[in-house]
Amino acid sequence: MKRQFPWWPSRPNGWFVLRLLGWLALLLGLLVFAGYDIHARFGKGYLDTYLVVLTLACNFFAFVLALVDWLQQRHDPPLKKAAADEVLAGYRERLHRQAQTLPIDAIFDPEDAPEGCDAVRLMDIYVPMDLVERAATEINERRFREWSLLREAKARPVREQLAQAIAQARGGVRAVLVADAGMGKSSVVGDLIHCCLEPERAEAQAATFRGRALLRLDLRRLASAAADPGFGRRGSAPFWDAVIAELGDELGGNNGGRADSEAAVRQLCGALQNHGLVLLDGLDEVLDPEPRRRVADLVQQLGRELGPGCAILVTARPYVYPEAALRDFRVWQLQPLSVDRPGQGSQAEALVVNWHRALAPRADPGELVESLLTEPERAVLAARPLLLTLLVALALARRTDGARPLPRRRDQLMEQATELFVRRWFQRIERDGPGQLTPALLAALDQGLLRRVLEQLSLEAQQDRREPARGDGGEAVQVEVWSSQFLGVLQDELPTDLRRETDTHAFSRIVVERAGLLFPRGGDVRVRYGYAHRQFQEYLAACALVATDAAGLRERLLQGLNDSPGAWREVVRFSVPRLADTHGTDEAIALVRALLWSEDQRQDQPQEQSQDAAATDAQLQAIAAAGLALDDLRRLLQHRSLAASQQADLADAKAHFDRWYQRLASEPALAPRTRLDLGRIAGRLGDPRPKIVPTGWTPDPEAAFLLDPKQDFDWVQIPTGRFRPGSDEAEQDAFDDEYGGQPVDLPGFAITRVPITCGQFAAFSRGGGYGPTDGPAPQWWAEISDQAVAWWHGQNPGLEQYCADPDFKQHAEAYRRWVAQRKAKHRRRPWYEGDPRYADWLLPNHPLIGVSWYEAMAFCGWLTAHWRDRDLLADNELIRLPTEIEWERAARGLARRRWPWGDHWRPDAANTEEAEVQATTAVGLFPAASPEGLLDMAGNVWEWTTTRWGPTIGEPAFGWPWKPDDERDDPRGTDLRVVRGGSWTNTPRDCRCAFRDRGDPHGWGNNLGFRVARVSLAHSDF
């Protein structure tokens, strides 16, 4: 904070230093005098002069210290303790009041709320949020967006994490909470304020938060100080200036003036040093990189000044990293809301119920919860608190009107949400405008004009969007809108004689700042705005294109896809149903077909390029965008009666996409994310590759079907041969348990070319493979082992032994909770089935995930039983999981390759951590094959084997060399089982063919699947 002598040490630390230096100078002077007197008695020498000078200097320095201290106190008289207490008490009361109040008029219609309710208490609505810890070097915009799609199992509640961090650091925790817009950072800050001021809210963490001194500061207050080149020379003074401004309301009635302000801040600083919590909101609100770095340095300096007794939490959006990363600060990423199936107690469901109780307490929230959380498209929005609140507002408004809660189509949902925002915007203008805007201007600002302004503004913003550095279809940069741009578009829509009236401050305050869909961002709230979600910008841009240039829509969309494909994909998807609704089905079908045809050929000829011609990334993204639009159009038209010509045109568009897809599936240079996108589109439209999706598969979740071993499985025959598993002693990156392999005469067997897909496993789950809810387990479960039957009944045999493993104890409690979620009734389907967050992971052409070892074994037994009954399997054959030695032989061949394709790593060859896809991809889309042609043997998903690892996660009980009589492939018992191949979460080292890992047979994951083998009973332990 500013002082009369800015070069003087600041209080309270400076006061202690001042007194200490003064006493040391006086003591040194006395010692010198004493030393001089002793020397005078026992002899004289050349040091006499120096002793006199040193004595005088020390005492003169003590005099100067005392003088400056006296002058400092004259210009900074101390505030009486009672007055300071009054200021700080008033500040805490205001802080509590502000954190407690949540206005509702920005989104909700006051008519939807109880009478007289214009705000709700935050703590009546708030749902405790979770976080995961990251390394600062890992935070970047692209990686962050991928993480933000899904919650992670290691997520912990914010309160719990902060309380534990404070305990471990003895109070001096330093952390930054990173989250995107609308994810609830401000609500978390408000919750922490409540934890300090109402510690009973913190429950188990009450002791940690009780009585803490509080300071909440918006870092935008430091923006101007950060722009001052000399602010660094003033120490932490700019920060305390901002604190004085923050305390302005409480200091306004204090006659002490500046001195009293600084004294109150000193008292607050002392309290923070002893037992405090500083909440610094919005590091990203400092717009320019250089000032942002200066503010980051200031925050770090403040941390050193406040010392270990004070915890500091900074909130920021991910784009501030790494150029403004806070050194020595822990990085916590705020997690999206959990969006599980209704009735599972998810955070999203709790938030919906809380809003419902606050605004419609007499109604049953069950229907609203069901409508909001069961559709995959809505689940993506529901994971973000701001957008889930928007959906609740929309559902309540529709319920008031007597309509169905929410539409199923995504474009209709966006349309109704936009209408809601525009209606609220217009109502606020009508309410606040009279007396401040002329009647003529108020009359001109109707809902139609406001909608056109938003559409045109969105199109202009969309045209400014660009891809990040890697143009492989990832998230595009979201462009924010400037106030001048907003006014320019609005003025173009107004009559000429009214345009000058839009330059007033009243107009900006009433109209521009209350648009609803646009939220203020950056330092000055009147300058920069961002959309509540980028889909609003994309949808409104599509509306503008269809309304103003339907004839040239194909060219405009192709140009956008060519310039920035990832940024324009959703615009294409929104344009097609919008065109169908406004111009007819034929126009929409023609647009999709045109997007699938070459620009340099006539529209009546499909695009047929040479197999040798390399497609550009923009071209591939155009195909992906057209494929998504085709899927949207197909769903839009599925309940409509179509003419024969329309059906033929749709079939032609699908056939053309299939030709592109089959060509690109084997394209080695295809970007990993493009493979992900194309595989998902094919999964929705129908994957044309043979033996990937079963011939009997149907999207009806209740429709049973059977599998055929020839039509529905792609078998690869592995011939009899001598094979040596494991790694050589000199092999780089090998682990100890890979050594010692000896040649083994391995009988021939057949194994599926790709992992079992969701479509194939659906025949098991729909066809009675899991058996009834109660009663005896089906025979194929009983034939595995008693442990498999116990698992089927909801028990977890051997789990406690596993959790007691010393190497696993630190994770044991969390793992128990994880397994306990899956009670008997939840063991009649794969774990992720029906979870809207995993809808794109569970497409029929994707590898199955979310099954335990017992379920994989039961699938094999079910296949064996049914195929024998239908004479599709010889009596001396059975279907089972491969043993680990069979799996390794199939993966690397007799030449013992390190990876399936060879001895050198290829980043484009597998879906691993390096691919940065962060999800499973459709099977068989990475063309790097094993010697016998198997695919996905490295990456995508780990694969269960029959082989036992042992009872503990450490040293395996069954290693190399292989011994035929050690019962390592016995299905009985509770030992961990070997998994092979690595997954989308793993490094190249873990995806080597010789790498061995283990999995708990009870467990499951979103990176764990299996493939099956067809073997002779003469060569099986089963």
N, C-alpha and C positions, 0 to 999 in steps of 0.2 A: 504494500500500500504506500501511497505517497507520504513523504515526510518533509519537514522543513529543511532537513539536511539529508538529501537522498543518498549521499555517500556513507551515511552512518548506519551501523547494523540495526536491523529491524527488531522491534519487540514482538513477542516476549523473549525470543532467543537473543536478540541484540542487547537487551537489558542485562541479562546474565553475563554476557561477554564483556560488557562495559564495566560492571562492578568487579569482575574477576581481574581484568587488566589493571584497573586502578589499584586494587589491593596488592597485586604482584609488583607493580612499580614502586609502591610505598615500601614493601618488604625488601625489595632489592636495594632501594636507597638506604635503608637502615643497615642492611648487611654491609654495604660499601663503607658507610661511616664507621661501623664497628671495625671493619678490616683496616681502614686508614688509621684509626686510633691505635690499633695493635702494632701496625707497622711503624708509627711515629715513636712508640716506646722502645722498640727493639732494633731500630735501624732505619736509615733513609736510603732511597735509591731512585733510579730513573722512573719508577712506576708511580711516584707520588702525583705527578701532574695528571696522569691518566685516571687515577682513582678519583681525583677531585672532579674532573670533567664528567666521568660516569655517574658520580653521585648527583651532580647538578642536573644532568640529562634525565635521570630516572625520576627525580622529584618534579622536574618541569613537565615531564610527560603525565605524571599523576595529576598535576594542577590543570593541564589542558583537558584531560578526561573529565575531571569534575566540572570544569567550566562549560564544556560542550553539553554535558548531561544536564546542567542547570538550564542552559539555553533551550535544550530540547524540551524539557518539562514546561518551560514558560510558554512555548508554542503548542504544546500538547498536554494540557492539563488532564489529569486522570478523571475519568467518569466515575461517579459514585456507583458502588456495586449494585445498589438497589435499582438505579436507572438502567444499568447494563442488563441486569436480570429481566427487567421489564421489556427491554427491546428484544432480547432473545426469546423470551416466552411468547411475545407477540408474533415473532417470526415462525416459531414452531407451530403456533395455532394456525397461522395463515398457510403454512406448508401442508399441514394436515387437512385443512379445509379444501385447498386446491386439489390435493391428491385424492380426496374423497369424492369429489363431484365429477360426474361424467355427463356432459350435455348430450341430449338425444336428438335435437332438432336438425343436426347435420345430415342424418340418415333417416330417422324415423319420422313419420307423420304424427304430429301431436294428437291427432284424432285416434291413432292406434294405441295411445298410452292412456293410463288411468287419468281421470279428470284432475287437472291442475298439476300434472307431472311434466316438468320440462327438463328433468335431469334424474339420474339414478346414482346410487352410491356405487363407487367402483368395486368395493369389496362384496357387494351383493351380486355382482356380475362376474368378477374375476375368477378365472380358473388357473391354479398354479401351473406355471410354465416350467419346461425342462431345458437342459442345456447339455452339450458335450464339449469337452476340452479339445482344442486344436493347437498345433504348432503355428506360430506366427508366420512362418515361411510357407505354410500350406494355404493361407487365406489369399485367394484371388477371385475375381468376379466369376470366372468360368467354373472353377472347381466348387466355389461356394454354391452356385446355382444347382449344380448336380447334387451336392449334399442336401440341399434344401428340399429336394423332391420327396425324400423319405426320412422318417425318424429312424434313429439308431437304437439298438438294444442297450447300449451303454449310457443312454441319456439319464440325467439325474435332475431332480427338482432344483430350481435356482436357489431357493432358501437354504436347502440342505447343503448344496455345494459351497455357497458363500459362508455359511456357518462353519463348515468343516475347514475351509481354507483359512478363515480367521483363526480358528483354534490351532491349526498347524503352524501358521505364521505368527502366532501370538499377537494377532490383531492387525499386523501390517500387511495384509493381502493387497496386491495391486492386480487388477484384472480389467479387461475390456470385453464388453458384451456385444458381439457382432450379430446383426440380424438385418434382413431386408425390410423395406417399407411395409407397414401394416402387419408386422409379425408380433407386435406387442411389447416393444422395448419400453415405451412410456408406461404401460400398465405394470410391467415388472418393477420399474422405479417406484411407482405409486404403492405397490405392494410392500416393497422394502421399507418405505416410509411408515406404513401402517405397522410393520413388524417392530419398528423402533418405538413408535408412539403408542401402539396398542399391542404389547408383546404377547398377549394371549392369542393373537392372530397367528403368531409364528409357531405355536404349539411346541414341538420338541426343541425348536431353536430359540425359545423365549429367552433363555439365559444369555445367549450370545448377543441378541439385539436389544435387550432391555436397557433403557437408560442411556443409549448411545447419543452423543451430540450429533446433530444432523446438519448437513449443508447440501442443498441441491442447487446446481448452477447450470444454466443453459450455456453451452460453450460458444454460442453466437455472440454472447456479450464480450468475448475475447477477440472477436474478429478484427475490430478496429485497432485494438492494442497490438495484435499480431502483425498488422500492416505497418506499424511504426518501426523503422529500421533500428532504432535505438532502444527498443523495449528490453532486449536481452541484458543491457547494462544496468537495468533497474531491478535486477533480481526477480523476485516474485511479486513486485509491486503491482503490475497490471492485474494479476489475479485478485488481489485484495481490493483493488479499485472496483472490479466487477462484483465482488461480494458486498461492498458498500452500496452499490447500485441495487443489488438484490435485496438488501435490507432497507431500501429507501422508504417503503411505506411505514415501517416501524420507527425509523429515524426522523421522519418528517415533522413530528410534533415535538422533537427534542431541541431545546434552545441551545444546547451545547455546541451545535454546528459540527464542523469537520472534525474537531478534536474528539467530541463525543462519539462520532461515527467510528473513528479509528480505535478508540478505546473499547467500544462494543465489539468490534471485529477482533481486537486482541484477546478479549475474553473468550470469544467463540473459538479462536485459534487454539487457545490453551485447552479448552474443553475437547476439541477435536484431537489434539495431541495425546490427551490422556485416554480417551475412550470415544472415538468418533467414527462416523461413516460419511464419506463425501461421495455424492452422486453427480457425475459430470455428464450431462446429456448432450449428444449430438456432435461428436467430433467431425462427422462428415458435413455438418452445416457450415463449417469454415470452407468456403468454396474452392479457393485457389490452392494448389499444392504447396507453394512456399510458405504462405501464412499458416497453413495447416500443420506443416512440419514445425514451425515456430511454436504454435500452440501445444503440439505434442511435447516439445522440449520443456515448455513451461509446466505442463502437467507432471512430467517426470521430476522436475525441480521441486515442485510442490510436494510430491511424494517423499522426497528426501527431507524436506523441511518439516513436514508433519510427523515424520518418524514412525516407529513400529506400532504405536498405539492407535493409529488411524487406518481404517480400511478405505480404499478408493476404488470405485467402480465407474468406468467410462462406457458410454454406449456409442456405437458407430455402425455405419453400413459398410459392407465389405470392400467397396471401391477405395477406401482410404488406405488399404494395405497394398503393397508393402511400403509405399513411399512415406507414410506417416505412422508406421508401426511404433508402438510404445515399447521401448526396450525394457526388459525385465518385468513386463506386464504379462500375466497369463491371458490367453485368448479363449473365450467361451462363446460358442455358437448357440444362439437361441434356436430351439427345435420347433418345427411346425407342430400344430395340435395333432394328437393322435386321432385318427378317424377310423375306428373299428366299426364292425357291424353294430347296428342299434341293439341296445341291451347289454353291451360288453363294458359299459362304463368308461367310454373314451372321453378325452378332454373336449373334443368337438361336441359330443352329445351333452356334456355338462354345461358348456357355454350356451347351447341352444335352450336347454331347460332353464338356465338362469335368466336369460332374456325373456323367455316366455312367462316365467313367474313374475318378473318385474312389470311387464307390459300387458299381459293377458292372464292374470292369476287364476281366473275361473275356468279356463279352457284346458283341455288335455293336451300336453305337448307331444304325445306319442306319434300322432299323424305327422306333425311338423318334423320331428326327428327322422321319421322314416323317409319322408320326401326329400329331406336335405342331404342325408348321408348314404343313401343306397345307390345313387347313380355315380359312376366313375368320373364323369365330367364335373359333377358338383363336388366330389370328394377332393379334387385338386384345388378348388377354390376354398373349400371348407377347412383346409389345413392352415389357412391364414386367418387370424382372428378378425381383422378388419373386414375381409370379404365374407366371412361367415356371418358377421353381424349384418352385412348388406343383404345376404340371402334371407336371414330371419326377418328383416324389415320388409322385404319383398313378399315373403310368405304371409306375414301378418296383414299387409295391405290387401293381398288377394283374398285372404279369408274374410276381411271386412266387406269386400265387394261380392262375396258369395261365390268366388271362382275356385277352381282347383288350386291346391297349395302352390305348386310350381310346375312349369312345363318341363318336358323331358329333353327336348332339343336344346343344344347349347346355344344356338343362334337366337332362339326364342327367349331363353333365359337372359342373354345379354340385352336383347331388345327391351324386355320388361324392366330390367334393372336400369337401363338408360332412361326409359320413360319415367321411372320413379325418381331418378336424380333430377331430370329436367322439370318434373312437376314440383318437386321440393324447391328447386331453384326459383321457379316462377312464383311460388307462394311466398318465398322470402322477399323477392323483389316487390311484390304487391303489398307486403306487410311493412317493409322499411322504406319504400320509395316515396309515398306521398309526403309532400312538404320538402323533400330534398331533390326530387327529380320533377321535371315539368310534366304536366298531363300528357302532352303530345309524345314525349319520350316514353312514358310509362305505357301508353297505348300501343306504341310500336314494338315494345319488348314482349311479344307474345311467345307461346311455347314453340311454335313452328320456327320462329326466327332463332330462338336459343338453340334448338336442335340443329339447325343448319350451320350455325356458328361452330358448334362442337364437331360436327362432321368435317367441315372444311379445315378447322384447326387440326384435327386428328390426321387428316390426309397430309397436310403440310409437315407435321411432326414425323409422320411415317416415312415421308420421302427423305428426311434427314437421318434416319436410322442407318447404322452401318454394322457390319459383322465385327466381332473381335478379331484378333490377329489370326486365329486359326479359322478358316472359312469352311468348316465341315458340318455346318448345320446346327451349330450350338446356339445358345441364347444370344440374341442380338442386344446391342446397347440400347437402353431406353432413353429417348430424347425427352428433355423437359421443355416446357413451353414458357416463353417469355411474355410478360405482361404486355409489352408493346405489340407482340405478334397477335395476342388475343384481341387487343383493341383494334388492330388493323383489320382483322377478319370481321369483327363486329361492325365496324364503321362501313365496310363495303356492303353490308346487308341493310343498313339504315338509309332512309331518305337523306339527300344531300343537306337539307336545311337543319337536320338534327345531329349531324356528325360532330359539330364543335362542342355540343353539350356533353360528349363522352370524355372530354379532357379534364373534367373536374375530379377532385378528390372524392367527393360524395359518390359519383358514378362508379369510380374504381372500387370504393369500399362496399357499395351495395350490390353491384353486378359482378365485377370480375372476381372479387375475393369470395363470393358466395356461390360459385358455380357447382360445388358439390362433387362432381366427378374429378375435379382438379384440386390437389392439395398443395399448400405452400411448401416450398423447399428452398434451401439456401439461406443466406444471411437476411435479406430483406424480403418479408412475406409478400410484398407487392410486386416482386420482380419475377421470380421463378416458380413454376408450378409443375407438378407431376401427376400422372394418372393414378387412380386408386389401384389399378392393375393394368398391365400392358394390354390385356385382351380388350379393354374398353377402347383403347387407341386403335387397335387392329380392327375391331368390329365397326367402329364409326368411320374409319378410313374406307372400309369395304362399302359401307352404306353410301358414302360420298361418291365413290367410283361408279357404283351401279346407278345412282341417281343422275349423275352428270355426264357419264360417258359410257353407257351400256354398249354402244356399237364398237367402241374402241377398247373394250374391257380386256380382251385377250392380249392385245399389244401392251397395255399399261401393266398388266400383271406379269407378263413375260419380261418386260423391262425391269420391273422391281425384283423379280427372281434372279435376273442376270446380275443386277447391281449388288444385291444383298439377299441371297436366297433364304437364310434363316429368319431374317426380319420380315419377309413377305409371305412366308408359308401360311400363317394363320389368316392373313388378309385374303389369300386365295380360298381358303376353306370357308370363310364367312361370306365371300362374294357369291359362291355357287348357290347356297340355299336362299340368299337374299334375291338373287336373280330369278330363281325358280318361283319365289313368292310374288315378285313384282312384274316379271315379264313372261313367266310360263315355263313349263317343264322342258319344252323343246330347246329353249335358249340355254337353260342350265346344262342339259346334256351336250349340246353343241360346244359350250365353253370347255367342259371337261375333255371332250375329244380333241378340241383344238390345242389344249395345253399338252396333250400327249403326242401331238404331231410336230414335225420339224418345222422350224421357221422358214427354212429355205426350200420347202417343197409345197406343192399345192395342198389345199385343205382336204381334198378327197383322197389323198394317198397317205397311208400310215408311214411313220418314220421307220425306215429300215436302213440302218447304218452298217457299214462293213464291220465284221467282227474284229478287224485289226485297228479300227478307228477308236481312239481313246476319248471317252466322254469327259467333258469338263465337269468340275464340281457343281457349277451353276446349273448345268444341264441335268445332272443327277438330282439336284435339289428340286428342279422344276418337275421331274418325274415323281419325286416323293410328294411334293405338294399336290400334284394332280391326282396321285393315288389316294391321298387323304380326302381330297374333295370328292373323288368317285365314291369312296366309302360313305361319306356324309350324305351324298345324293342318293345312294342306294337305300340307306336307312330312311331318308326322307320320303322316298317313293314306295316303300315296301307295302304300304297300306292303300296305295292309290291304284286305280285301274289304268294300265298303260296300253297304248296302241302297239300293234305288232312291230311297227317301225321304231318306236321308242325302245322297246325291249331289245330289238336287234342292235340299235345304236349303243345301248348300255353294255350288251354282251361284247360288242366290238371293242369298246373302250377297255373292258376287263381283259380281253384277249391281248390287246396291245400292251397293257401294263404287265401281263404275265410274260410276254416275250422280253420286255425290258428287264424284268426281275430275274428271269432265268439266266439272261446274259450277264447281268451285274453280279449275281450270286457267286460266280466263279471269277470275277475280276479281281486280281491280286492287289491292284493299286487303290481299291475303293477305301475311302476313309472309314474307320470303325463306326463312327456315329451314323454315317450314311447306311452302313449295313444294319445297324439297329433300327433305323427308321423304316427302311424298305422291308425288313423282316416283320416289323409290327404291322405295316400296311397289308402285307400279304397274309398275315395271320387273321386280319379282319375280313379281307376280301375272299380268302381261300387260297392257301399256298398251292401253286400248281405243280410243285415238285412231287414226284411219286414217292409213296411209302413214308411220308412225313406226317401228314394228317390222315387218320384212318378213313376209309371209304364210307363207313357208316356214321361218322361223327356229325353231330348237329349241335347248333348253339343252344338248343333247348336243354336246360340243366336237368330236366326230369326224364329225358328220352334215353332209354337204354339201347345199347348196340353191342355187337360182338366183334371180336378181332379175328383176322385171318392171318396165319403165319406167312403166307406168300404175298398177299396183296398189301398188307399193312405194316410189314417189317422188312427192312433192308438188311439181310444177313450177309456177313463177310466170313468166309471159311478160312480158318487158320490151320494150316496143315501140321501134321505130326512132325516134330523136329527136336533137336537138341538145343536148349536155350540156357544161357547163363544170366540170371537176374543181378540187380545191384550195380554198384559203381566200382571202378578200379581205385586202388589206393591213391594213385597220383591224380585222380580226376579233380579238377577245380570245382569248388562249391559243393562237393559232396558232404554228407553227414555220416557220422560214425555208424548209424544203424543201416547204412546202405552197403557197407563193406562185408566181405566174406561170402558172396554168392558163388555157388559152384554149379557147373553145368548139370542140367536136368533134362531127361527125356520126357518131353511134354506131349501128351496125346492131342490129336487134333480136336477142334471144337469150332462152333460158329458163334459169332458175337454181333450185336447190332452195330451198324455203321455209325449211328449217332445215338446220343442218350435218349431214353424214353421221353416222349413228348407229353404235354398236358392232354392233348387229344387222345393219345393212346391210353393214358392212365384213366381218362374219363370213363372208358368202358368198364374198368374195374369198379370205380366208385359208384357209377350208375347201375351196374349190373349185379349188385349184391356182394361185391368183393369184401366189403367191410362187415357184412352181415347185419343182423337186427340190432336195435338199440340195447336190448337186454337179452337174456337167455344165453345159451351156449355159443361159443365162438365157432365160426365155420371151420370145416375140416382143414383147409389150407393154413389156417392160423395154428390149429392144434398140432399139425405136422411139423411146424417149425421147432417149437419148444414150449415148455411150461412157462418160460419167461415171456414169450410172445403172447400167450393167452392172458397172462397177468397184465401185461401192458394194454391189451385190448379192453380189459375190465377197468382200466383207470389207475392201475398200480404202477409203481416204478421200481421193479426189483433191481437191487444193486446200486441204486442211486446214492444211498448214504455212504456206501463204501467208496464210491467215486469222489464224493464231496469231502470225504475224510483224507483224501490224498494230500500230503503236505504241499505238493507243488500246485494244488488247486484250491487250497483253503481260502485264500483271499477272495476268490470268486464264487465260493460255494453258496453263500446265501442268495446272491443274485441269481445264480443258476437254479436253485431250488424254486425261487419265485417264478422263473421262466417256465420250468417244466410243469409247475403246479397249475398254470393257466389251462393246461390241456387235460381236462378231466375226461371221464369216459365218454360223455356225450359229444365232446369235441374231438374224439378219435374215430369219427366215422367219415372223415373227409380230410384231404390235405389241409394243413394249417392255414394257408393263405387263401384258400378258395372262398370266394364271396367277399373278400376284403377289397373295397374299391380302389385302395391305393396300389394294389398289385394287379389291377385289371390288365395292364399291358405286359405283365410278366407271365400271365397265365393264359395267353393266347394259345390256340391248339398246336401251333408249330414251334412253341418254345419248350425248353427242357423243363420237366417237372421239378418243382421245388417244394419244400415244406413237408417232407415225409421223413419219418424215422426209418432206421434199418429194419425194424419189424414190418413196417408197411411195404417196403421194397421187397422183402422176402415173401410177404403174403401175396403180392402181385404176381411173383414168379409161380407160387403154388397154385394160384387161381388160373393162370394161363395153362399150366400143366394139366390140371384137372379138366378144364373145359375143352382143351384141344384133344385130349385123349378121348373124351366122351364123343367128340365129333370126328374121330379117326383122323385128326390132323397132326397127330404126334405119335410116333411109334412107342410101343410099350417100354422099350429099352432106352427111351430118351426122356429128358426132363429139362425144364427151363429153370434156371437159377441165376443168382448174381455170379459174376466171374470171380474166381479166386484172384488174389493180388498178383500171383505169378502169371496167370492167364492174361490178366489185364496188362501187365507190363510187356508180355510177349506181343500182344496185339498192338500196343502203342508204339514200340520202338523197333520191332522186327528182329531178325537174327543178326543184323549188323549192329544192334544195340545203340541206336541213335540217342543222343542226349535229349533232344526234343523230337516229336513225331516226324517232322520234316527234315531233320538233319542235326548236325553238331554245332551249328551257329544260330544264335538267337535272331529272330525276325520279328520286329515290333508289329508288323501288319498281319502276322500269321495266326494270332489267337486273341480272344477276348480276355485280356488280363488287366491288371492295374494300369499298365502302360498305355493301354488303349483309351483309358479315361472315359469309358462308356458308363460305368457305374450301374450296370444292370445286366441281366441275362439277355442274350440275343437269340433269335430263332436258330434252331440247330442247323449245323452244316453250312453256315454262311461264310466261314473262314476257310478258304480252299486248301490250306496247307495240310496235307494228309499224311498218314502213317504209310509205311511201305506197302501194306495190304489195302490201303485206301480208306481207313477209318478217319472220321472227322471229329473235331472237338475233343480230342484226347488230351489237349492242353488248354486250360482256361475254360471259361463259361461256367461250368459247375463242377465241384468235386463229385466223385462217384463212389458210392458204397461198393465194397467187396464183401465176400463171405468171410475173409480171413480175420482171425482174432489178433488184436494188438497186445492185449494183456489187461490187467486190472487197474493199472495206473497210467497217467499221462506221460510219465518219464520214460525210462529205459523200456523198450518193448520186450515182452516175454517171448515173442515169437519173431525171430529175425532170420538172417541168413547164416549158414547155408540151410536150404530147404530140407526138411526131414519128412518123409512120407508117413511116419507113424506118430507124429507129435500132436495130432488132432487140432491143428491150427485152423482148419476149416469146418470144425464142428459147430453147428448152429446153436447148440445148447450153451447155457451159461450167460453171465452178465458182463463178460469182458468187453472192453472197447473194441471197435472194429476198424480195420484199416480202410482209409479212403485215399483215392488217387486222383491225379490229374490237375489239381489246382482249379482256380475259379476266376471270376471277374474281379475279385478282391485281392488277388495274389500277385507276387513278383515273379519274374522269369525263373528265378532259382527254385521257387516252390512248384513250378509247373514242369519241371524236368520229369522225364519218364521214370527215373529211378527214385524220385522223392516219395517218401512214405509219411503219411499223417494218420491221425486217429480221430474217431468220432464216437460219442456216446450213443449206443443203440436207441436210447429213449429220445434223443435230441433231433432237431430239425433246423433248417436254416434257409435263407433266401439265396444261398450259393451252394446248395448240396442236392444232388440228384443221383441218378444211376442209369446204367444200361444193363441188358440181360444177355446171358449166354445160353446156347443150346448144346447140351453135352450128352454123352452116352452114360448110362447108369454104371457101366463097367468102370468108368473113370471118374466117379464122383463119390464123395464120402457121405452123401445124403441118403 
